[in-house]
Amino acid sequence: MHKQVVLYWTQTRSDNRKGYKGIIESISDKEVKILFDSDEIQYEMIHGEDQIYEKAYVVDVYVETIKDKPAVYKIKKFHESIDLPE
C-alpha cells in the first residue's frame, strides 16, 4: 500500500462505465483508473468538495499492475484535500 500520496483527477463520471481516472505523480505520470474501497470514500471525494479539478487529495491506495505498469488505484482511505498549485 502507498500511504498518504497525492492524487488529482483527470476524469470523473457518475456513469461508472467510463469511470474515474487520476494521476499520482509519485507512482506514475500517466492517468490510471480509480476504484474506491467504499461508497463513503467516493462520495466524500467527489461530492464533498467544490471545484474538484482544482484540488488534490491525500489518500492511501493499493496499486494493481499489468506488465509492471499501474492499471488501477484502489483508494483505501481519504485523508484530506489540498489546493493545486497554480
N, CA, C and O atoms as CSV, one atom per row, in Angstrom:
chain,resi,resn,atom,element,x,y,z
A,1,MET,N,N,0.852,-1.185,0.000
A,1,MET,CA,C,0.000,0.000,0.000
A,1,MET,C,C,0.893,1.242,0.000
A,1,MET,O,O,1.927,1.284,0.666
A,2,HIS,N,N,0.475,2.230,-0.749
A,2,HIS,CA,C,1.133,3.536,-0.756
A,2,HIS,C,C,0.328,4.446,0.155
A,2,HIS,O,O,-0.865,4.657,-0.067
A,3,LYS,N,N,0.975,4.986,1.178
A,3,LYS,CA,C,0.270,5.800,2.177
A,3,LYS,C,C,0.510,7.283,1.944
A,3,LYS,O,O,1.618,7.720,1.631
A,4,GLN,N,N,-0.561,8.034,2.106
A,4,GLN,CA,C,-0.555,9.490,2.032
A,4,GLN,C,C,0.156,10.006,0.780
A,4,GLN,O,O,1.084,10.811,0.852
A,5,VAL,N,N,-0.312,9.513,-0.366
A,5,VAL,CA,C,0.155,10.007,-1.656
A,5,VAL,C,C,-0.860,11.010,-2.192
A,5,VAL,O,O,-2.019,11.018,-1.779
A,6,VAL,N,N,-0.413,11.850,-3.111
A,6,VAL,CA,C,-1.263,12.926,-3.621
A,6,VAL,C,C,-1.821,12.539,-4.991
A,6,VAL,O,O,-1.078,12.234,-5.924
A,7,LEU,N,N,-3.145,12.562,-5.080
A,7,LEU,CA,C,-3.890,12.217,-6.296
A,7,LEU,C,C,-4.601,13.452,-6.805
A,7,LEU,O,O,-5.121,14.243,-6.018
A,8,TYR,N,N,-4.627,13.626,-8.138
A,8,TYR,CA,C,-5.529,14.628,-8.710
A,8,TYR,C,C,-6.298,13.998,-9.861
A,8,TYR,O,O,-5.811,13.098,-10.544
A,9,TRP,N,N,-7.509,14.495,-10.054
A,9,TRP,CA,C,-8.442,13.927,-11.030
A,9,TRP,C,C,-8.114,14.376,-12.445
A,9,TRP,O,O,-7.753,15.531,-12.673
A,10,THR,N,N,-8.241,13.452,-13.392
A,10,THR,CA,C,-8.208,13.795,-14.811
A,10,THR,C,C,-9.555,13.509,-15.458
A,10,THR,O,O,-9.860,14.040,-16.526
A,11,GLN,N,N,-10.368,12.664,-14.811
A,11,GLN,CA,C,-11.696,12.331,-15.334
A,11,GLN,C,C,-12.577,11.863,-14.192
A,11,GLN,O,O,-12.176,11.013,-13.397
A,12,THR,N,N,-13.776,12.417,-14.109
A,12,THR,CA,C,-14.768,11.922,-13.150
A,12,THR,C,C,-16.081,11.776,-13.887
A,12,THR,O,O,-16.441,12.608,-14.720
A,13,ARG,N,N,-16.783,10.719,-13.574
A,13,ARG,CA,C,-18.062,10.472,-14.213
A,13,ARG,C,C,-18.993,9.817,-13.210
A,13,ARG,O,O,-18.571,8.989,-12.403
A,14,SER,N,N,-20.253,10.193,-13.266
A,14,SER,CA,C,-21.230,9.490,-12.435
A,14,SER,C,C,-21.593,8.161,-13.082
A,14,SER,O,O,-22.103,7.265,-12.409
A,15,ASP,N,N,-21.336,8.025,-14.375
A,15,ASP,CA,C,-21.569,6.780,-15.106
A,15,ASP,C,C,-20.301,5.932,-15.001
A,15,ASP,O,O,-19.296,6.230,-15.646
A,16,ASN,N,N,-20.351,4.885,-14.194
A,16,ASN,CA,C,-19.145,4.107,-13.909
A,16,ASN,C,C,-18.618,3.317,-15.099
A,16,ASN,O,O,-17.532,2.745,-15.008
A,17,ARG,N,N,-19.352,3.264,-16.221
A,17,ARG,CA,C,-18.820,2.553,-17.382
A,17,ARG,C,C,-17.559,3.239,-17.899
A,17,ARG,O,O,-16.636,2.570,-18.363
A,18,LYS,N,N,-17.514,4.545,-17.823
A,18,LYS,CA,C,-16.314,5.281,-18.223
A,18,LYS,C,C,-15.372,5.422,-17.042
A,18,LYS,O,O,-14.152,5.357,-17.194
A,19,GLY,N,N,-15.940,5.613,-15.879
A,19,GLY,CA,C,-15.174,5.586,-14.650
A,19,GLY,C,C,-14.412,6.843,-14.304
A,19,GLY,O,O,-14.533,7.887,-14.946
A,20,TYR,N,N,-13.630,6.693,-13.268
A,20,TYR,CA,C,-12.826,7.763,-12.708
A,20,TYR,C,C,-11.367,7.491,-13.045
A,20,TYR,O,O,-10.915,6.347,-13.017
A,21,LYS,N,N,-10.629,8.564,-13.367
A,21,LYS,CA,C,-9.204,8.430,-13.639
A,21,LYS,C,C,-8.462,9.564,-12.954
A,21,LYS,O,O,-8.981,10.670,-12.802
A,22,GLY,N,N,-7.245,9.265,-12.547
A,22,GLY,CA,C,-6.440,10.275,-11.890
A,22,GLY,C,C,-4.963,9.972,-12.018
A,22,GLY,O,O,-4.561,8.931,-12.538
A,23,ILE,N,N,-4.165,10.907,-11.531
A,23,ILE,CA,C,-2.712,10.774,-11.574
A,23,ILE,C,C,-2.156,10.895,-10.158
A,23,ILE,O,O,-2.534,11.784,-9.394
A,24,ILE,N,N,-1.255,9.981,-9.833
A,24,ILE,CA,C,-0.445,10.061,-8.614
A,24,ILE,C,C,0.998,10.117,-9.106
A,24,ILE,O,O,1.587,9.083,-9.424
A,25,GLU,N,N,1.565,11.310,-9.170
A,25,GLU,CA,C,2.865,11.513,-9.806
A,25,GLU,C,C,3.993,10.733,-9.140
A,25,GLU,O,O,4.970,10.385,-9.805
A,26,SER,N,N,3.882,10.451,-7.849
A,26,SER,CA,C,4.942,9.695,-7.168
A,26,SER,C,C,4.951,8.222,-7.588
A,26,SER,O,O,5.908,7.502,-7.307
A,27,ILE,N,N,3.882,7.774,-8.263
A,27,ILE,CA,C,3.796,6.392,-8.742
A,27,ILE,C,C,3.952,6.338,-10.258
A,27,ILE,O,O,4.731,5.537,-10.775
A,28,SER,N,N,3.213,7.187,-10.974
A,28,SER,CA,C,3.258,7.215,-12.436
A,28,SER,C,C,2.777,8.574,-12.928
A,28,SER,O,O,1.924,9.202,-12.300
A,29,ASP,N,N,3.325,9.024,-14.050
A,29,ASP,CA,C,2.864,10.288,-14.616
A,29,ASP,C,C,1.693,10.096,-15.580
A,29,ASP,O,O,1.251,11.051,-16.219
A,30,LYS,N,N,1.196,8.874,-15.685
A,30,LYS,CA,C,0.068,8.578,-16.569
A,30,LYS,C,C,-1.226,8.464,-15.763
A,30,LYS,O,O,-1.211,8.096,-14.589
A,31,GLU,N,N,-2.356,8.788,-16.422
A,31,GLU,CA,C,-3.630,8.643,-15.725
A,31,GLU,C,C,-3.969,7.167,-15.589
A,31,GLU,O,O,-3.690,6.362,-16.477
A,32,VAL,N,N,-4.580,6.830,-14.454
A,32,VAL,CA,C,-4.886,5.448,-14.097
A,32,VAL,C,C,-6.323,5.397,-13.597
A,32,VAL,O,O,-6.810,6.339,-12.971
A,33,LYS,N,N,-6.996,4.281,-13.881
A,33,LYS,CA,C,-8.370,4.082,-13.409
A,33,LYS,C,C,-8.395,4.068,-11.884
A,33,LYS,O,O,-7.497,3.530,-11.236
A,34,ILE,N,N,-9.448,4.673,-11.325
A,34,ILE,CA,C,-9.606,4.760,-9.872
A,34,ILE,C,C,-10.803,3.927,-9.432
A,34,ILE,O,O,-11.883,4.019,-10.015
A,35,LEU,N,N,-10.603,3.116,-8.399
A,35,LEU,CA,C,-11.688,2.425,-7.704
A,35,LEU,C,C,-11.668,2.890,-6.254
A,35,LEU,O,O,-10.635,3.319,-5.739
A,36,PHE,N,N,-12.813,2.800,-5.610
A,36,PHE,CA,C,-12.939,3.234,-4.217
A,36,PHE,C,C,-13.224,2.023,-3.343
A,36,PHE,O,O,-13.953,1.119,-3.751
A,37,ASP,N,N,-12.650,1.999,-2.140
A,37,ASP,CA,C,-12.893,0.908,-1.206
A,37,ASP,C,C,-14.316,0.931,-0.669
A,37,ASP,O,O,-14.850,-0.103,-0.266
A,38,SER,N,N,-14.935,2.120,-0.664
A,38,SER,CA,C,-16.309,2.222,-0.166
A,38,SER,C,C,-17.030,3.370,-0.860
A,38,SER,O,O,-16.405,4.285,-1.396
A,39,ASP,N,N,-18.352,3.303,-0.837
A,39,ASP,CA,C,-19.173,4.391,-1.379
A,39,ASP,C,C,-18.964,5.673,-0.587
A,39,ASP,O,O,-19.062,6.766,-1.145
A,40,GLU,N,N,-18.676,5.553,0.709
A,40,GLU,CA,C,-18.467,6.732,1.544
A,40,GLU,C,C,-17.233,7.516,1.092
A,40,GLU,O,O,-17.263,8.745,1.027
A,41,ILE,N,N,-16.157,6.803,0.783
A,41,ILE,CA,C,-14.943,7.474,0.303
A,41,ILE,C,C,-15.230,8.172,-1.026
A,41,ILE,O,O,-14.839,9.321,-1.229
A,42,GLN,N,N,-15.909,7.476,-1.918
A,42,GLN,CA,C,-16.247,8.065,-3.213
A,42,GLN,C,C,-17.090,9.324,-3.037
A,42,GLN,O,O,-16.809,10.349,-3.658
A,43,TYR,N,N,-18.102,9.256,-2.212
A,43,TYR,CA,C,-18.973,10.414,-2.002
A,43,TYR,C,C,-18.184,11.586,-1.417
A,43,TYR,O,O,-18.321,12.724,-1.866
A,44,GLU,N,N,-17.365,11.297,-0.419
A,44,GLU,CA,C,-16.603,12.360,0.245
A,44,GLU,C,C,-15.644,13.054,-0.726
A,44,GLU,O,O,-15.485,14.274,-0.680
A,45,MET,N,N,-15.011,12.277,-1.600
A,45,MET,CA,C,-14.035,12.858,-2.519
A,45,MET,C,C,-14.684,13.548,-3.716
A,45,MET,O,O,-14.187,14.577,-4.174
A,46,ILE,N,N,-15.772,13.006,-4.224
A,46,ILE,CA,C,-16.390,13.548,-5.440
A,46,ILE,C,C,-17.451,14.592,-5.119
A,46,ILE,O,O,-17.482,15.654,-5.740
A,47,HIS,N,N,-18.303,14.307,-4.173
A,47,HIS,CA,C,-19.435,15.192,-3.895
A,47,HIS,C,C,-19.209,16.092,-2.684
A,47,HIS,O,O,-19.944,17.058,-2.482
A,48,GLY,N,N,-18.205,15.780,-1.888
A,48,GLY,CA,C,-17.966,16.553,-0.678
A,48,GLY,C,C,-17.107,17.783,-0.899
A,48,GLY,O,O,-16.849,18.537,0.040
A,49,GLU,N,N,-16.663,17.992,-2.123
A,49,GLU,CA,C,-15.770,19.112,-2.431
A,49,GLU,C,C,-16.349,19.937,-3.572
A,49,GLU,O,O,-17.007,19.404,-4.466
A,50,ASP,N,N,-16.099,21.237,-3.534
A,50,ASP,CA,C,-16.372,22.101,-4.676
A,50,ASP,C,C,-15.109,22.163,-5.530
A,50,ASP,O,O,-13.996,22.057,-5.014
A,51,GLN,N,N,-15.288,22.335,-6.830
A,51,GLN,CA,C,-14.144,22.526,-7.738
A,51,GLN,C,C,-13.121,21.395,-7.613
A,51,GLN,O,O,-11.947,21.644,-7.339
A,52,ILE,N,N,-13.569,20.152,-7.814
A,52,ILE,CA,C,-12.676,19.009,-7.583
A,52,ILE,C,C,-11.460,18.989,-8.505
A,52,ILE,O,O,-10.446,18.376,-8.170
A,53,TYR,N,N,-11.543,19.648,-9.656
A,53,TYR,CA,C,-10.383,19.682,-10.553
A,53,TYR,C,C,-9.354,20.730,-10.139
A,53,TYR,O,O,-8.285,20.824,-10.742
A,54,GLU,N,N,-9.670,21.506,-9.127
A,54,GLU,CA,C,-8.714,22.476,-8.588
A,54,GLU,C,C,-8.115,21.992,-7.269
A,54,GLU,O,O,-7.404,22.735,-6.592
A,55,LYS,N,N,-8.406,20.744,-6.911
A,55,LYS,CA,C,-7.938,20.158,-5.652
A,55,LYS,C,C,-7.071,18.937,-5.933
A,55,LYS,O,O,-7.150,18.328,-7.000
A,56,ALA,N,N,-6.253,18.601,-4.964
A,56,ALA,CA,C,-5.546,17.329,-4.926
A,56,ALA,C,C,-5.977,16.640,-3.638
A,56,ALA,O,O,-6.445,17.289,-2.703
A,57,TYR,N,N,-5.820,15.343,-3.599
A,57,TYR,CA,C,-6.346,14.548,-2.498
A,57,TYR,C,C,-5.249,13.661,-1.932
A,57,TYR,O,O,-4.579,12.940,-2.672
A,58,VAL,N,N,-5.071,13.716,-0.630
A,58,VAL,CA,C,-4.095,12.871,0.049
A,58,VAL,C,C,-4.813,11.581,0.423
A,58,VAL,O,O,-5.787,11.590,1.176
A,59,VAL,N,N,-4.307,10.455,-0.124
A,59,VAL,CA,C,-5.001,9.176,0.005
A,59,VAL,C,C,-4.012,8.047,0.277
A,59,VAL,O,O,-2.811,8.166,0.032
A,60,ASP,N,N,-4.558,6.946,0.793
A,60,ASP,CA,C,-3.840,5.674,0.848
A,60,ASP,C,C,-4.406,4.813,-0.274
A,60,ASP,O,O,-5.625,4.689,-0.401
A,61,VAL,N,N,-3.532,4.211,-1.096
A,61,VAL,CA,C,-4.004,3.417,-2.232
A,61,VAL,C,C,-3.244,2.106,-2.351
A,61,VAL,O,O,-2.072,2.001,-1.991
A,62,TYR,N,N,-3.955,1.110,-2.869
A,62,TYR,CA,C,-3.326,-0.097,-3.386
A,62,TYR,C,C,-3.167,0.106,-4.883
A,62,TYR,O,O,-4.048,0.675,-5.526
A,63,VAL,N,N,-2.060,-0.349,-5.443
A,63,VAL,CA,C,-1.814,-0.225,-6.876
A,63,VAL,C,C,-1.828,-1.622,-7.487
A,63,VAL,O,O,-1.049,-2.490,-7.094
A,64,GLU,N,N,-2.715,-1.825,-8.442
A,64,GLU,CA,C,-2.743,-3.064,-9.214
A,64,GLU,C,C,-2.027,-2.796,-10.529
A,64,GLU,O,O,-2.237,-1.754,-11.151
A,65,THR,N,N,-1.181,-3.732,-10.956
A,65,THR,CA,C,-0.381,-3.515,-12.155
A,65,THR,C,C,-0.677,-4.556,-13.226
A,65,THR,O,O,-1.159,-5.653,-12.941
A,66,ILE,N,N,-0.380,-4.187,-14.449
A,66,ILE,CA,C,-0.367,-5.101,-15.588
A,66,ILE,C,C,0.967,-4.878,-16.287
A,66,ILE,O,O,1.283,-3.760,-16.694
A,67,LYS,N,N,1.746,-5.945,-16.423
A,67,LYS,CA,C,3.084,-5.864,-17.018
A,67,LYS,C,C,3.925,-4.776,-16.340
A,67,LYS,O,O,4.592,-3.979,-16.999
A,68,ASP,N,N,3.871,-4.770,-15.018
A,68,ASP,CA,C,4.647,-3.848,-14.175
A,68,ASP,C,C,4.279,-2.378,-14.341
A,68,ASP,O,O,5.053,-1.506,-13.947
A,69,LYS,N,N,3.118,-2.088,-14.913
A,69,LYS,CA,C,2.651,-0.703,-15.031
A,69,LYS,C,C,1.343,-0.560,-14.270
A,69,LYS,O,O,0.509,-1.465,-14.309
A,70,PRO,N,N,1.146,0.566,-13.575
A,70,PRO,CA,C,-0.105,0.756,-12.832
A,70,PRO,C,C,-1.320,0.665,-13.753
A,70,PRO,O,O,-1.362,1.307,-14.803
A,71,ALA,N,N,-2.311,-0.140,-13.349
A,71,ALA,CA,C,-3.546,-0.292,-14.120
A,71,ALA,C,C,-4.750,0.226,-13.341
A,71,ALA,O,O,-5.695,0.756,-13.926
A,72,VAL,N,N,-4.712,0.070,-12.007
A,72,VAL,CA,C,-5.825,0.503,-11.158
A,72,VAL,C,C,-5.267,0.986,-9.825
A,72,VAL,O,O,-4.394,0.350,-9.233
A,73,TYR,N,N,-5.787,2.125,-9.362
A,73,TYR,CA,C,-5.553,2.576,-7.994
A,73,TYR,C,C,-6.832,2.318,-7.215
A,73,TYR,O,O,-7.906,2.765,-7.618
A,74,LYS,N,N,-6.727,1.603,-6.106
A,74,LYS,CA,C,-7.885,1.397,-5.233
A,74,LYS,C,C,-7.681,2.243,-3.983
A,74,LYS,O,O,-6.782,1.989,-3.181
A,75,ILE,N,N,-8.533,3.253,-3.833
A,75,ILE,CA,C,-8.404,4.171,-2.705
A,75,ILE,C,C,-8.963,3.513,-1.453
A,75,ILE,O,O,-10.143,3.169,-1.388
A,76,LYS,N,N,-8.095,3.345,-0.459
A,76,LYS,CA,C,-8.481,2.715,0.807
A,76,LYS,C,C,-8.864,3.740,1.859
A,76,LYS,O,O,-9.724,3.481,2.702
A,77,LYS,N,N,-8.218,4.922,1.811
A,77,LYS,CA,C,-8.501,5.946,2.817
A,77,LYS,C,C,-8.255,7.319,2.210
A,77,LYS,O,O,-7.283,7.534,1.486
A,78,PHE,N,N,-9.160,8.244,2.522
A,78,PHE,CA,C,-9.030,9.642,2.120
A,78,PHE,C,C,-8.660,10.435,3.360
A,78,PHE,O,O,-9.374,10.392,4.362
A,79,HIS,N,N,-7.536,11.167,3.302
A,79,HIS,CA,C,-7.065,11.934,4.455
A,79,HIS,C,C,-7.530,13.385,4.409
A,79,HIS,O,O,-8.145,13.875,5.356
A,80,GLU,N,N,-7.231,14.078,3.296
A,80,GLU,CA,C,-7.591,15.494,3.190
A,80,GLU,C,C,-7.458,15.945,1.745
A,80,GLU,O,O,-6.837,15.274,0.922
A,81,SER,N,N,-8.051,17.093,1.454
A,81,SER,CA,C,-7.861,17.716,0.146
A,81,SER,C,C,-6.989,18.954,0.322
A,81,SER,O,O,-6.986,19.593,1.374
A,82,ILE,N,N,-6.257,19.270,-0.731
A,82,ILE,CA,C,-5.407,20.456,-0.737
A,82,ILE,C,C,-5.598,21.166,-2.074
A,82,ILE,O,O,-5.989,20.543,-3.061
A,83,ASP,N,N,-5.323,22.459,-2.106
A,83,ASP,CA,C,-5.432,23.209,-3.350
A,83,ASP,C,C,-4.261,22.863,-4.264
A,83,ASP,O,O,-3.122,22.743,-3.813
A,84,LEU,N,N,-4.559,22.701,-5.562
A,84,LEU,CA,C,-3.491,22.502,-6.538
A,84,LEU,C,C,-2.705,23.802,-6.695
A,84,LEU,O,O,-3.284,24.886,-6.623
A,85,PRO,N,N,-1.401,23.705,-6.906
A,85,PRO,CA,C,-0.643,24.927,-7.174
A,85,PRO,C,C,-1.077,25.519,-8.513
A,85,PRO,O,O,-1.477,24.794,-9.425
A,86,GLU,N,N,-0.995,26.833,-8.618
A,86,GLU,CA,C,-1.410,27.495,-9.864
A,86,GLU,C,C,-0.329,27.456,-10.906
A,86,GLU,O,O,-0.516,27.968,-12.010
